[in-house]
Amino acid sequence: MSLIGRSPIVILAGGLGTRLGEITDSIPKPMVEIGGKPIIWHIMKNFYTQGFKNFFILSGYKSSIIKDFFLNYRNYNANIQIDFGDNTVKYLTNLSENWNVTIIETGLNNSTGSRLRLAAPYLSSYSSFFLTYGDGLIQANFDAYEKIFTETSVDAIVTAVNSPGRYGKLELNTTGEKVLAFEEKPAGDWINGGYFLLRPGIFDDLPSEDFQFEKDFLPNYVKSHNVCAIKHSGFWKSVDTPTDLKVINQIWNGGEAPWKNW
């Protein structure tokens, strides 16, 4: 599959991850491990095996750990031969991940919307980009998102999933294809699954002050723009708490992780 022209993936990875407790005292939330690999690696592998290779990671809290992981990814994962005589290193295996990774420092205390705004200079040349968080896994066909963008004039796509009422609710039209309203954290119903496909024009609408992308921006954006929903009934899970992390590792260790498409 050609990787030319595919939408880049923007991953919000700068938050403190306080709901994971002491787990994130030493590492940022996207680096918590599932089956020995950081959750951000699982998210990227899911996209990559569907033909996407360009990733922009919006870092903040303990960003050096994220940088170290990718700077040394080849050293950590390939067989290597070190010649101490002439001070050379030879890589004996080729890695399957042909990723292009850009890590952007977005500050320690910025909210999600402000972090996204700082990525604008890097995304202006693309016709669209995915946005997601470094803590959610999904079994989805991302080609379907791009197909809608190619065939319609929608301004944004949001993934609608069913889950307990600790996430923002989406009010959809009768056909389930258009977002009419965005309500923060009601009980149950269709909720925002945290996987978006956006057009760079969205940067023209972002506030200049610090703001939360979902809570402060989306409720007004959906009132003035054509925001489409993709209703997703398959696997989706956000890793927010130690219990979530335990459950997702149990799923992985069971050998049938729904998001594993590699």
Order of alpha helices (4+ residues) and beta strands (2+ residues): beta-beta-beta-alpha-beta-alpha-alpha-beta-beta-beta-alpha-alpha-beta-beta-alpha-beta-beta-beta-beta-alpha-beta-beta-alpha
